[in-house]
Amino acid sequence: MRQILVTSALPYANGPIHLGHLVEYIQTDIWVRAMKAQGHQVTYVCADDAHGTAIMLKAEANGISPEEQIANVKASHETDFSKFLINFDNYHSTHSEENRELSELIYRRLNSEGHISTKDVEQLFDPEKGLFLADRFVKGECPECAAQDQYGDNCEVCGTTYNATELKNPYSTLSGSTPVLKTSKHYFFNLPEFEQFLQQWTKDEGRLQPSVSNKLQEWFEAGLASWDISRDAPYFGFKIPDTPENEPDKYFYVWLDAPVGYMASFKNLCEQRKDSTDPAKPALNFDDYWLEENQHKTELYHFIGKDIVYFHALFWPAMLAGAQYRTPTGVFAHGFLMVNGDKMSKSRGTFIQAETFANHLHPEYLRYYFASKLSEKVEDINLDFADFMQKVNSDMVGKVVNIASRSAGFIYKKYDGMLSETCAEPELLNDIVRTGEEIATAYENREFSRAMRLIMQCADKANEYIDSKKPWAMAKEEGTEQEVQDVCTVAINIFRQLMVYLAPVLPELTDNAKAFLNIDDLSFASRHELLLGHKINKFKPLMQRIEQSQIDAMIEDSKQDLQAAAAPVAEDKKSSSNKAEKAADSDHIEFDDFMKVEMTVAQVLECNYVEGADKLLQFTLDVGKEQPINVFSGIRKFYEPEQLANKKVICVTNLAPRKMKFGVSEGMILSSGDPKTGLVVITLPDECQVGDKLA
């Protein structure tokens, strides 16, 4: 029996859970349930990420203390997770004594080993709010192209990355006031000291998905930087210990104590269970799972979104190793959720909160649909509502539940609920039982979509068998009583097997199926058992079809949720300047706007450094016209010029030319990723023809 500790990323305590969040928690919960069903001891912990400036500001806007804010949100989160059958062994908060103690201990160990340094940092300060401004709270004119209303880290118009202090005419999005420059001492975790360790750690087999390992290699090539782990007061979080008495209070940046929250939640659970005699909730030892010397005895897995890979695959293992703790056995990343092929949109009603979904549709519908889409790859998944309705109605209602509903009536009415003493189709049952090994492997490898396909293939075999035997027709003939009972007994046993396989995905349906089948066990270990000479209970409908009207009502309610949420925001803006009001962006564009963008296949003829610009590369691009064009791109920190020579890229070629300090930029090269931690230029295969338009 393996001993496994599993975590999901910690949801931030400033708003409700939505469907995008649920991709991760449903994926993790299915995996945990599948591993438990296979006989392993698995513990699943999580917590609210409860610190940071955003929490402090949210509480201020709501007229309550930060402690009240995080308590209210935690209760809301736990309610939402419960509705979607997310079965945490413990759900805690990063604002806890366990987290304070562990964060301080890790910091002190890192500091004593020389892994912490300090440096004076010049930052923008909001004199009206009395706090230093993170990049997302500053807007102004791009220092390169002069585009207005650009955030404090990169320009969405020309793609340049910069420091917030380089913005022209900056303003605070919190108050609308003009920020001033102030200098403050910051504390840094010296990440480059762990590069050799991380190079090996990230390449260990099974530790990370291949695409994640490849992405990290690009960051290694760009060079690791020390990580700013401190914030100045006012700040809602933990004070950094052992700072000089004459120094203003310093606080841990939320991203330092957030992952420590995994440890804190588990430690809290260990304390809860220290005297437990319940085999379903065994006593746990913190050191068994977190001390460095025990990492071969127990397993630790993190499920996360692809947007926080940098923190979980670089900072976090380096922090743990530097503080003499074990590192994760595996970090599993997933993609984002699209709805109807687009980003979730509040105006279209597709930015759907968990509560809104549960008010209109059974949460297990979503669990099954996500399972049918999820794989071990880091890919975005699309919740297409037409496909969603068709798949649930066809697979779950039309195939799986239908097996029981079309067989149970005969058994209950004609045979007093008693199944046959013998199995009339042992080879068919054995075939479906053998498929269980493939299904179990697919679950463990997080290939849930493959597991669902295998399960539906088994359901198809059952329905084909029933269709071929036609018990409804046989029941009208004399002398076929035993055969009808035998056929329906085979069908009921196949249904039982399917519920064993679907139990990790559909725990509530499984419980209802157990009541119908009159059994207590549908664990994976019980898959070899057959119900023969066994009495079942009267069948009751186990799952209803989805109606389009339910989806329409849910989308309409989501629009109303947006309107309700917008009211206090509008009220807040009355006290802000016109500049601050301009910071609100629409979450979508019209199709005609998109069609105006001309994206062209281009070939890099030359790529060079720009003298005097530490963030720019200069490109000469062949875009299929008589003359090549000149483009500047703010990606120097992520690429050497030779890496992009002769590559085929995508260039937006109908932007108005921008006169810059170093020349005129006549287009924009498309890239993806986080401008702070890693941009990847989108390159095209050789077959693409220079000058072709993307459609």
C-alpha positions as CSV (number, residue, x, y, z in Angstrom):
1,M,0.0,0.0,0.0
2,R,1.4,3.4,-1.1
3,Q,1.2,6.4,1.3
4,I,0.4,9.4,-0.8
5,L,-0.2,13.1,0.1
6,V,-2.0,15.2,-2.6
7,T,-2.7,18.9,-2.9
8,S,-4.4,21.3,-5.2
9,A,-3.4,24.9,-5.6
10,L,-4.8,27.2,-3.0
11,P,-7.7,29.3,-4.2
12,Y,-7.3,33.0,-3.4
13,A,-9.6,34.3,-0.6
14,N,-11.1,37.3,-2.4
15,G,-13.9,35.8,-4.4
16,P,-16.1,32.8,-5.2
17,I,-15.2,29.5,-6.9
18,H,-16.0,29.4,-10.6
19,L,-15.9,26.7,-13.3
20,G,-12.3,27.5,-14.2
21,H,-11.2,26.7,-10.7
22,L,-13.2,23.5,-10.7
23,V,-11.1,21.9,-13.5
24,E,-8.3,21.5,-11.1
25,Y,-10.2,20.4,-8.0
26,I,-12.4,17.9,-9.9
27,Q,-9.2,16.5,-11.6
28,T,-7.5,16.1,-8.3
29,D,-10.5,14.7,-6.5
30,I,-11.0,12.0,-9.2
31,W,-7.4,11.0,-9.0
32,V,-7.5,10.8,-5.2
33,R,-10.7,8.7,-5.3
34,A,-9.3,6.4,-8.0
35,M,-6.1,5.8,-6.0
36,K,-8.0,5.2,-2.8
37,A,-10.3,2.7,-4.7
38,Q,-7.2,0.8,-5.7
39,G,-6.2,0.3,-2.0
40,H,-3.7,3.1,-1.4
41,Q,-3.6,5.4,1.6
42,V,-4.2,8.8,0.1
43,T,-4.6,12.1,1.9
44,Y,-5.9,15.2,0.1
45,V,-5.4,18.6,1.7
46,C,-5.9,22.2,0.6
47,A,-6.4,25.6,2.1
48,D,-7.5,29.2,1.2
49,D,-4.6,31.5,0.1
50,A,-5.5,34.2,2.5
51,H,-2.7,36.9,2.4
52,G,-1.7,39.8,0.2
53,T,-2.6,43.4,-0.7
54,A,-5.6,42.3,-2.7
55,I,-7.2,40.7,0.4
56,M,-6.5,43.8,2.4
57,L,-8.1,46.1,-0.3
58,K,-11.1,43.8,-0.7
59,A,-11.8,43.8,3.0
60,E,-11.5,47.6,3.1
61,A,-13.9,47.9,0.2
62,N,-16.4,45.6,2.0
63,G,-16.0,47.5,5.2
64,I,-14.8,44.6,7.3
65,S,-11.5,43.3,8.7
66,P,-9.2,41.1,6.6
67,E,-9.9,38.3,9.1
68,E,-13.6,38.6,8.5
69,Q,-13.1,38.7,4.8
70,I,-11.1,35.5,4.6
71,A,-13.4,33.7,7.1
72,N,-16.5,34.6,4.9
73,V,-14.8,33.5,1.7
74,K,-13.5,30.3,3.2
75,A,-17.0,29.3,4.2
76,S,-18.2,30.1,0.7
77,H,-15.4,28.0,-0.8
78,E,-16.0,25.0,1.4
79,T,-19.7,25.1,0.5
80,D,-19.0,25.2,-3.2
81,F,-16.5,22.4,-3.0
82,S,-18.9,20.3,-1.1
83,K,-21.6,20.8,-3.8
84,F,-19.2,19.4,-6.4
85,L,-18.2,16.5,-4.1
86,I,-14.6,17.5,-3.7
87,N,-13.6,15.4,-0.7
88,F,-10.7,17.1,1.1
89,D,-9.3,15.3,4.2
90,N,-8.6,18.8,5.4
91,Y,-9.3,22.3,4.2
92,H,-7.4,25.0,6.1
93,S,-6.1,28.6,5.7
94,T,-2.7,30.1,5.1
95,H,-3.6,32.6,7.9
96,S,-3.0,30.0,10.6
97,E,-0.5,29.4,13.3
98,E,0.8,26.3,11.6
99,N,1.6,28.3,8.5
100,R,3.2,31.1,10.5
101,E,5.5,28.7,12.3
102,L,6.5,26.8,9.2
103,S,7.0,29.9,7.1
104,E,9.3,31.4,9.8
105,L,11.2,28.1,10.2
106,I,11.8,27.8,6.5
107,Y,12.9,31.4,6.2
108,R,15.3,31.1,9.2
109,R,16.8,27.9,7.7
110,L,17.3,29.6,4.3
111,N,18.7,32.7,6.0
112,S,21.2,30.7,8.1
113,E,22.5,29.0,5.0
114,G,23.1,32.3,3.3
115,H,20.2,31.9,0.8
116,I,18.6,35.2,1.7
117,S,20.0,38.6,0.7
118,T,18.7,42.2,0.8
119,K,18.7,45.0,-1.8
120,D,17.3,48.5,-2.0
121,V,14.4,48.6,-4.5
122,E,12.9,51.8,-6.0
123,Q,9.1,51.4,-6.3
124,L,6.1,53.5,-7.1
125,F,4.2,54.6,-4.0
126,D,0.6,55.7,-3.8
127,P,0.6,58.7,-1.4
128,E,-3.2,58.7,-1.1
129,K,-3.5,55.0,-0.2
130,G,-0.2,55.0,1.7
131,L,1.2,51.8,0.1
132,F,3.7,50.6,-2.5
133,L,2.0,49.6,-5.8
134,A,2.3,46.2,-7.4
135,D,2.6,46.3,-11.2
136,R,-1.1,45.5,-11.7
137,F,-2.1,48.6,-9.7
138,V,-0.2,51.0,-11.9
139,K,-1.0,52.3,-15.4
140,G,0.5,54.8,-17.7
141,E,2.0,55.4,-21.1
142,C,4.3,52.8,-22.6
143,P,7.9,54.1,-22.5
144,E,8.5,52.7,-25.9
145,C,5.4,53.3,-28.1
146,A,3.6,55.8,-25.9
147,A,0.4,53.7,-25.9
148,Q,-1.9,54.9,-23.1
149,D,-3.4,52.9,-20.2
150,Q,-0.7,50.2,-20.1
151,Y,-0.1,48.2,-17.0
152,G,3.2,48.4,-15.1
153,D,5.0,45.4,-16.5
154,N,4.4,45.2,-20.3
155,C,2.7,47.0,-23.2
156,E,-0.2,45.2,-24.8
157,V,0.3,47.3,-27.9
158,C,4.0,46.9,-28.8
159,G,4.9,44.0,-26.6
160,T,7.7,45.7,-24.7
161,T,8.4,44.6,-21.2
162,Y,9.6,47.2,-18.6
163,N,9.6,48.2,-15.0
164,A,6.6,50.2,-13.6
165,T,9.0,53.0,-12.8
166,E,9.6,53.4,-16.6
167,L,6.0,54.3,-17.3
168,K,5.3,57.8,-18.5
169,N,2.5,59.7,-16.7
170,P,1.8,56.8,-14.3
171,Y,-1.3,56.7,-12.1
172,S,-2.6,54.4,-9.4
173,T,-5.6,52.3,-10.4
174,L,-6.5,52.2,-6.7
175,S,-6.9,56.0,-6.2
176,G,-6.2,57.7,-9.5
177,S,-3.4,59.7,-7.8
178,T,0.1,60.2,-9.3
179,P,2.5,57.8,-7.6
180,V,5.9,58.9,-6.3
181,L,9.2,57.0,-6.3
182,K,10.3,55.6,-2.9
183,T,13.2,53.4,-2.0
184,S,12.7,50.4,0.3
185,K,14.9,47.5,1.4
186,H,13.6,44.2,0.1
187,Y,14.5,40.6,1.0
188,F,15.4,38.1,-1.8
189,F,15.6,34.4,-2.0
190,N,18.8,33.6,-4.0
191,L,17.3,31.2,-6.6
192,P,20.3,31.1,-8.9
193,E,22.2,29.3,-6.2
194,F,19.9,26.3,-6.8
195,E,20.3,26.2,-10.5
196,Q,22.3,23.0,-10.6
197,F,20.0,21.2,-8.3
198,L,16.9,22.4,-10.2
199,Q,18.4,21.4,-13.6
200,Q,18.6,17.8,-12.3
201,W,15.4,17.9,-10.3
202,T,13.2,19.1,-13.2
203,K,14.6,16.3,-15.5
204,D,13.9,13.4,-13.1
205,E,11.6,10.9,-14.8
206,G,8.0,11.4,-13.8
207,R,8.6,14.6,-11.9
208,L,7.1,16.9,-14.5
209,Q,5.2,16.6,-17.8
210,P,7.6,16.8,-20.8
211,S,6.1,20.1,-22.0
212,V,6.7,21.6,-18.6
213,S,10.3,20.4,-18.5
214,N,10.9,21.9,-21.9
215,K,9.4,25.2,-20.8
216,L,11.6,25.3,-17.7
217,Q,14.7,24.7,-19.9
218,E,13.9,28.0,-21.7
219,W,13.8,29.8,-18.4
220,F,17.2,28.2,-17.4
221,E,18.6,29.4,-20.7
222,A,17.3,32.9,-20.0
223,G,18.9,32.8,-16.5
224,L,17.3,32.5,-13.1
225,A,16.9,35.6,-11.0
226,S,16.7,36.1,-7.3
227,W,13.1,36.2,-6.0
228,D,11.7,39.2,-4.1
229,I,10.0,37.6,-1.0
230,S,9.2,40.7,1.0
231,R,6.5,43.4,1.0
232,D,6.2,46.6,2.9
233,A,3.5,47.6,5.4
234,P,0.6,48.0,5.1
235,Y,0.2,44.4,4.1
236,F,-2.0,41.5,5.3
237,G,0.3,38.6,6.0
238,F,3.1,37.4,8.3
239,K,5.9,39.6,9.4
240,I,9.4,38.5,8.4
241,P,11.2,37.5,11.6
242,D,14.6,38.7,12.8
243,T,14.7,42.0,10.9
244,P,16.6,44.9,12.5
245,E,14.7,46.8,15.2
246,N,15.2,50.2,13.5
247,E,13.8,48.8,10.2
248,P,10.1,49.2,9.2
249,D,8.0,46.1,9.3
250,K,8.5,43.7,6.5
251,Y,6.1,41.0,5.4
252,F,6.4,37.7,3.6
253,Y,5.2,38.1,0.0
254,V,2.1,36.0,-0.3
255,W,3.8,33.6,-2.7
256,L,6.3,32.6,-0.1
257,D,3.8,31.4,2.6
258,A,1.1,30.2,0.1
259,P,2.8,26.9,-0.8
260,V,3.9,26.4,2.8
261,G,0.1,26.3,3.3
262,Y,0.2,22.7,1.9
263,M,2.5,21.7,4.8
264,A,0.4,23.7,7.3
265,S,-2.9,22.1,6.3
266,F,-1.3,18.7,6.6
267,K,0.2,19.5,9.9
268,N,-3.2,20.7,11.2
269,L,-4.7,17.4,10.0
270,C,-2.0,15.4,11.7
271,E,-2.9,17.1,15.0
272,Q,-6.6,16.3,14.4
273,R,-5.9,12.7,13.9
274,K,-3.1,12.0,16.4
275,D,-5.3,9.7,18.5
276,S,-7.4,8.3,15.7
277,T,-8.4,4.6,15.7
278,D,-10.6,5.0,12.6
279,P,-9.0,3.0,9.7
280,A,-10.8,5.3,7.2
281,K,-9.1,8.3,8.9
282,P,-5.7,6.9,10.2
283,A,-3.3,8.8,12.4
284,L,-0.7,10.6,10.3
285,N,2.9,11.7,11.0
286,F,4.0,15.0,9.6
287,D,7.7,14.0,9.4
288,D,6.9,10.9,7.4
289,Y,5.7,13.0,4.5
290,W,7.9,16.1,4.7
291,L,11.3,15.2,6.1
292,E,14.0,14.9,3.4
293,E,15.1,11.4,4.5
294,N,11.5,10.0,4.2
295,Q,10.9,11.1,0.6
296,H,11.4,7.5,-0.7
297,K,8.9,6.2,1.9
298,T,5.9,8.4,1.0
299,E,4.8,10.3,-2.1
300,L,3.8,14.0,-2.5
301,Y,1.9,15.3,-5.6
302,H,0.8,18.8,-6.4
303,F,-2.0,19.5,-9.0
304,I,-1.7,23.0,-10.4
305,G,-2.6,25.3,-13.3
306,K,-0.1,25.9,-16.0
307,D,0.1,29.6,-15.1
308,I,1.9,28.8,-11.7
309,V,4.4,26.3,-13.0
310,Y,7.3,28.7,-12.4
311,F,6.5,28.9,-8.7
312,H,5.9,25.2,-8.1
313,A,8.7,23.8,-10.3
314,L,11.5,26.3,-9.4
315,F,10.9,28.4,-6.3
316,W,9.1,25.8,-4.3
317,P,11.4,22.9,-4.6
318,A,14.4,25.2,-4.2
319,M,12.9,26.6,-0.9
320,L,12.2,23.1,0.3
321,A,15.6,21.7,-0.5
322,G,17.3,24.8,1.0
323,A,15.3,24.3,4.2
324,Q,16.1,20.5,4.4
325,Y,12.6,19.4,3.5
326,R,11.6,16.8,0.9
327,T,10.5,17.9,-2.6
328,P,7.4,16.9,-4.5
329,T,7.4,13.4,-6.2
330,G,5.4,15.0,-9.0
331,V,3.9,18.4,-10.1
332,F,1.0,17.9,-12.5
333,A,-0.1,21.0,-14.5
334,H,-3.3,21.4,-16.4
335,G,-4.5,23.9,-19.0
336,F,-7.2,26.6,-18.8
337,L,-11.0,26.3,-19.3
338,M,-12.6,27.7,-22.4
339,V,-16.4,27.9,-22.7
340,N,-18.0,27.5,-26.1
341,G,-14.5,27.9,-27.6
342,D,-13.7,31.3,-26.0
343,K,-12.4,32.6,-22.7
344,M,-15.0,32.7,-20.0
345,S,-16.9,35.9,-20.5
346,K,-19.0,37.8,-17.9
347,S,-20.9,39.7,-20.5
348,R,-21.9,36.5,-22.4
349,G,-22.8,34.7,-19.2
350,T,-20.1,32.0,-19.6
351,F,-18.1,33.2,-16.6
352,I,-20.1,30.8,-14.4
353,Q,-19.7,30.5,-10.7
354,A,-19.8,27.1,-9.0
355,E,-22.9,28.1,-7.1
356,T,-24.8,29.2,-10.2
357,F,-24.0,25.9,-12.0
358,A,-25.2,23.9,-9.0
359,N,-28.4,25.9,-8.8
360,H,-29.4,24.7,-12.3
361,L,-27.5,21.5,-13.1
362,H,-26.3,18.5,-11.1
363,P,-22.6,18.9,-10.3
364,E,-21.9,15.3,-11.4
365,Y,-22.7,16.3,-15.0
366,L,-19.7,18.6,-14.9
367,R,-17.5,16.1,-13.2
368,Y,-18.2,13.5,-15.9
369,Y,-17.7,16.1,-18.7
370,F,-14.4,17.3,-17.4
371,A,-13.3,13.7,-16.9
372,S,-14.1,13.0,-20.6
373,K,-11.9,15.9,-21.6
374,L,-8.9,15.7,-19.2
375,S,-5.6,14.0,-20.1
376,E,-2.1,14.0,-18.7
377,K,-1.1,16.8,-21.1
378,V,-1.0,20.5,-20.4
379,E,-3.9,21.4,-22.7
380,D,-6.8,23.8,-22.4
381,I,-10.2,22.1,-22.3
382,N,-13.4,23.4,-23.9
383,L,-16.7,23.3,-22.2
384,D,-19.0,23.4,-25.2
385,F,-22.5,23.4,-23.9
386,A,-24.0,21.6,-26.9
387,D,-21.4,18.9,-26.6
388,F,-21.8,18.9,-22.9
389,M,-25.6,18.2,-23.1
390,Q,-25.2,15.6,-25.8
391,K,-22.4,13.7,-24.0
392,V,-24.1,13.6,-20.6
393,N,-27.4,12.6,-22.1
394,S,-25.9,10.0,-24.4
395,D,-23.2,8.5,-22.3
396,M,-24.6,8.7,-18.8
397,V,-28.4,8.6,-19.3
398,G,-28.6,6.8,-22.6
399,K,-25.9,4.2,-22.0
400,V,-24.9,3.6,-18.4
401,V,-28.1,4.3,-16.5
402,N,-30.2,2.9,-19.3
403,I,-28.6,-0.6,-18.7
404,A,-30.1,-0.7,-15.2
405,S,-33.4,1.0,-16.1
406,R,-34.2,-1.4,-19.0
407,S,-33.3,-4.5,-16.9
408,A,-34.3,-3.8,-13.3
409,G,-38.1,-3.7,-14.0
410,F,-38.2,-7.3,-15.2
411,I,-36.2,-8.5,-12.2
412,Y,-38.2,-6.6,-9.6
413,K,-41.7,-7.4,-11.1
414,K,-41.3,-10.9,-12.3
415,Y,-38.7,-12.3,-9.9
416,D,-39.3,-10.3,-6.7
417,G,-36.0,-8.6,-7.2
418,M,-34.0,-11.8,-7.2
419,L,-31.1,-12.2,-9.7
420,S,-30.2,-15.6,-11.3
421,E,-28.1,-18.1,-9.4
422,T,-25.6,-18.4,-12.3
423,C,-24.0,-16.1,-14.9
424,A,-25.2,-16.8,-18.4
425,E,-22.4,-14.9,-20.1
426,P,-19.2,-15.4,-18.1
427,E,-16.9,-14.5,-21.0
428,L,-18.7,-11.2,-21.6
429,L,-18.4,-10.3,-17.8
430,N,-14.8,-11.5,-17.7
431,D,-13.9,-9.2,-20.7
432,I,-15.4,-6.2,-18.9
433,V,-13.6,-7.1,-15.7
434,R,-10.3,-7.4,-17.6
435,T,-10.8,-3.9,-19.0
436,G,-10.7,-2.7,-15.4
437,E,-6.9,-3.0,-15.4
438,E,-6.6,-0.6,-18.4
439,I,-9.1,1.8,-16.7
440,A,-7.1,1.7,-13.4
441,T,-3.9,2.5,-15.3
442,A,-5.6,5.3,-17.2
443,Y,-6.8,6.8,-13.9
444,E,-3.4,6.7,-12.3
445,N,-1.7,8.3,-15.4
446,R,-4.4,11.0,-15.3
447,E,-5.7,9.9,-18.7
448,F,-9.3,10.4,-17.6
449,S,-10.6,10.8,-21.1
450,R,-9.1,7.4,-22.0
451,A,-10.7,5.9,-18.9
452,M,-14.1,7.3,-19.9
453,R,-13.8,5.9,-23.5
454,L,-13.0,2.5,-22.1
455,I,-16.0,2.6,-19.8
456,M,-18.3,3.7,-22.5
457,Q,-17.0,0.8,-24.7
458,C,-18.1,-1.5,-21.9
459,A,-21.5,0.2,-21.8
460,D,-21.9,-0.2,-25.5
461,K,-21.2,-4.0,-25.2
462,A,-23.9,-4.2,-22.5
463,N,-26.5,-2.4,-24.6
464,E,-25.6,-4.4,-27.7
465,Y,-26.1,-7.6,-25.6
466,I,-29.5,-6.4,-24.3
467,D,-30.6,-5.4,-27.8
468,S,-29.6,-8.8,-29.2
469,K,-31.5,-10.7,-26.6
470,K,-34.6,-8.5,-26.4
471,P,-35.8,-9.5,-23.0
472,W,-39.0,-7.3,-23.5
473,A,-39.9,-9.6,-26.4
474,M,-38.9,-12.8,-24.7
475,A,-41.0,-11.9,-21.7
476,K,-44.1,-12.2,-23.9
477,E,-43.3,-15.8,-24.8
478,E,-44.1,-18.8,-22.7
479,G,-41.2,-20.8,-21.2
480,T,-38.6,-18.1,-21.3
481,E,-38.8,-17.0,-17.7
482,Q,-35.3,-18.3,-16.8
483,E,-33.7,-16.8,-19.9
484,V,-35.2,-13.4,-19.2
485,Q,-33.9,-13.5,-15.7
486,D,-30.5,-14.6,-16.9
487,V,-30.2,-11.8,-19.5
488,C,-31.3,-9.1,-17.0
489,T,-28.9,-10.6,-14.4
490,V,-26.0,-10.2,-16.9
491,A,-27.1,-6.6,-17.6
492,I,-27.3,-5.7,-13.9
493,N,-23.8,-7.2,-13.3
494,I,-22.3,-5.2,-16.1
495,F,-24.0,-2.1,-14.7
496,R,-22.4,-2.9,-11.4
497,Q,-19.0,-3.1,-13.0
498,L,-19.5,0.2,-14.7
499,M,-20.3,1.9,-11.4
500,V,-17.1,0.4,-9.9
501,Y,-15.2,2.2,-12.8
502,L,-17.2,5.4,-12.6
503,A,-17.1,5.7,-8.8
504,P,-14.1,8.2,-8.7
505,V,-16.0,10.5,-11.1
506,L,-19.6,10.1,-9.9
507,P,-19.5,9.4,-6.2
508,E,-23.2,10.4,-5.5
509,L,-24.5,8.3,-8.4
510,T,-22.4,5.4,-7.1
511,D,-24.0,5.7,-3.7
512,N,-27.5,5.7,-5.3
513,A,-26.5,2.7,-7.4
514,K,-25.3,0.9,-4.2
515,A,-28.8,1.5,-2.7
516,F,-30.5,0.1,-5.8
517,L,-28.1,-2.9,-6.0
518,N,-28.5,-3.5,-2.3
519,I,-24.7,-3.7,-1.7
520,D,-22.2,-1.8,0.4
521,D,-19.0,-2.1,-1.7
522,L,-18.2,-0.8,-5.1
523,S,-14.4,-0.5,-4.6
524,F,-12.1,-1.4,-7.4
525,A,-11.0,-4.5,-5.5
526,S,-14.6,-5.8,-5.7
527,R,-14.7,-5.7,-9.5
528,H,-14.3,-9.5,-9.7
529,E,-17.4,-10.1,-7.6
530,L,-20.7,-11.0,-9.3
531,L,-24.2,-10.5,-7.9
532,L,-25.8,-14.0,-8.3
533,G,-28.8,-15.2,-6.2
534,H,-28.9,-11.7,-4.9
535,K,-31.9,-9.5,-4.3
536,I,-31.9,-5.9,-5.7
537,N,-34.2,-3.1,-4.7
538,K,-36.8,-1.3,-6.8
539,F,-35.2,0.9,-9.4
540,K,-35.5,4.6,-9.1
541,P,-34.3,7.0,-11.8
542,L,-30.6,7.6,-11.2
543,M,-29.9,10.5,-13.5
544,Q,-32.1,12.9,-15.5
545,R,-31.5,14.3,-19.0
546,I,-30.1,17.8,-19.3
547,E,-32.6,20.2,-21.0
548,Q,-31.5,23.2,-23.0
549,S,-33.7,25.4,-20.9
550,Q,-31.5,24.6,-17.8
551,I,-28.4,25.7,-19.6
552,D,-30.1,28.9,-20.9
553,A,-31.3,29.7,-17.4
554,M,-27.8,29.2,-15.9
555,I,-26.2,31.5,-18.5
556,E,-28.9,34.1,-17.9
557,D,-28.3,33.9,-14.1
558,S,-24.6,34.3,-14.7
559,K,-25.2,37.6,-16.5
560,Q,-27.3,38.7,-13.5
561,D,-24.5,37.7,-11.2
562,L,-22.3,40.1,-13.2
563,Q,-24.8,42.9,-12.8
564,A,-25.0,42.4,-9.1
565,A,-21.3,42.3,-8.7
566,A,-20.9,45.4,-10.9
567,A,-23.1,47.6,-8.6
568,P,-20.6,48.1,-5.7
569,V,-17.8,48.5,-8.2
570,A,-19.6,51.3,-9.8
571,E,-20.2,52.9,-6.4
572,D,-16.5,52.6,-5.6
573,K,-15.5,54.3,-8.8
574,K,-17.4,57.5,-7.8
575,S,-14.5,58.4,-5.6
576,S,-11.8,57.7,-8.2
577,S,-10.4,60.0,-10.8
578,N,-11.2,59.7,-14.5
579,K,-7.9,58.0,-15.0
580,A,-8.7,55.3,-12.6
581,E,-12.1,54.7,-14.2
582,K,-10.4,54.2,-17.6
583,A,-8.6,51.1,-16.2
584,A,-11.7,48.9,-16.7
585,D,-11.3,46.9,-19.9
586,S,-14.0,45.1,-21.8
587,D,-13.7,41.3,-21.6
588,H,-14.4,40.8,-25.3
589,I,-14.3,42.4,-28.8
590,E,-16.6,42.2,-31.7
591,F,-15.8,39.7,-34.5
592,D,-15.4,42.5,-37.0
593,D,-12.7,44.0,-34.7
594,F,-10.8,40.7,-34.7
595,M,-11.1,40.5,-38.5
596,K,-9.3,43.8,-38.9
597,V,-6.1,42.2,-37.4
598,E,-3.8,41.0,-40.3
599,M,-1.6,38.1,-39.1
600,T,1.0,37.2,-41.6
601,V,3.6,34.3,-41.9
602,A,7.0,36.0,-41.7
603,Q,10.6,34.7,-41.9
604,V,13.3,36.2,-39.7
605,L,16.0,37.5,-42.0
606,E,18.0,39.1,-39.2
607,C,17.7,39.3,-35.4
608,N,20.0,41.6,-33.5
609,Y,20.6,43.2,-30.1
610,V,19.6,46.8,-29.8
611,E,22.4,48.9,-28.5
612,G,21.2,50.8,-25.4
613,A,18.1,48.7,-24.9
614,D,18.3,45.8,-22.5
615,K,14.8,44.5,-23.3
616,L,14.6,44.7,-27.0
617,L,15.6,42.6,-30.0
618,Q,15.4,44.1,-33.5
619,F,14.0,41.9,-36.3
620,T,14.2,42.2,-40.1
621,L,11.3,40.2,-41.4
622,D,10.3,39.0,-44.8
623,V,6.5,39.2,-44.9
624,G,6.1,38.5,-48.6
625,K,6.3,42.1,-49.8
626,E,8.9,43.8,-52.0
627,Q,10.8,45.1,-49.0
628,P,11.3,43.5,-45.6
629,I,10.0,45.2,-42.5
630,N,11.6,46.3,-39.2
631,V,10.1,45.1,-35.9
632,F,11.2,45.7,-32.3
633,S,10.1,43.1,-29.7
634,G,10.7,43.2,-25.9
635,I,11.9,39.6,-25.6
636,R,15.6,40.0,-25.2
637,K,15.6,38.5,-21.7
638,F,14.2,35.3,-23.1
639,Y,16.1,34.8,-26.3
640,E,19.5,35.1,-27.9
641,P,19.3,36.5,-31.5
642,E,20.7,33.3,-33.1
643,Q,17.9,31.2,-31.6
644,L,15.4,33.0,-33.8
645,A,17.4,33.3,-37.0
646,N,15.6,32.0,-40.1
647,K,12.5,31.0,-38.0
648,K,9.1,31.5,-39.4
649,V,6.9,33.5,-37.0
650,I,3.5,35.3,-36.9
651,C,3.6,39.0,-37.4
652,V,0.7,41.5,-37.1
653,T,1.4,43.6,-40.2
654,N,-1.3,46.2,-40.3
655,L,-0.5,48.0,-37.1
656,A,0.3,51.7,-37.5
657,P,4.1,52.2,-37.5
658,R,5.4,53.2,-34.2
659,K,8.3,55.7,-33.9
660,M,10.5,54.5,-31.1
661,K,13.8,55.8,-29.6
662,F,15.7,53.2,-31.7
663,G,13.8,53.4,-34.9
664,V,10.4,52.7,-36.4
665,S,8.6,49.4,-35.6
666,E,6.4,48.3,-38.4
667,G,4.6,45.3,-36.8
668,M,4.4,43.0,-33.8
669,I,5.6,39.4,-33.4
670,L,3.2,37.2,-31.6
671,S,4.4,35.3,-28.5
672,S,2.8,33.5,-25.5
673,G,3.4,33.2,-21.8
674,D,4.0,35.5,-18.9
675,P,6.1,38.7,-19.7
676,K,7.7,38.5,-16.3
677,T,8.7,34.8,-16.2
678,G,8.9,33.7,-19.8
679,L,7.7,34.6,-23.3
680,V,7.8,32.1,-26.1
681,V,7.8,33.3,-29.7
682,I,5.2,31.4,-31.7
683,T,7.1,29.7,-34.5
684,L,5.6,28.0,-37.6
685,P,6.6,24.8,-39.5
686,D,8.6,25.1,-42.7
687,E,5.6,24.3,-44.9
688,C,4.0,27.6,-44.1
689,Q,4.5,30.1,-46.9
690,V,5.9,33.5,-46.2
691,G,3.2,36.1,-46.8
692,D,0.3,33.8,-46.2
693,K,-2.4,35.3,-43.9
694,L,-3.7,33.4,-40.8
695,A,-7.4,32.9,-40.9
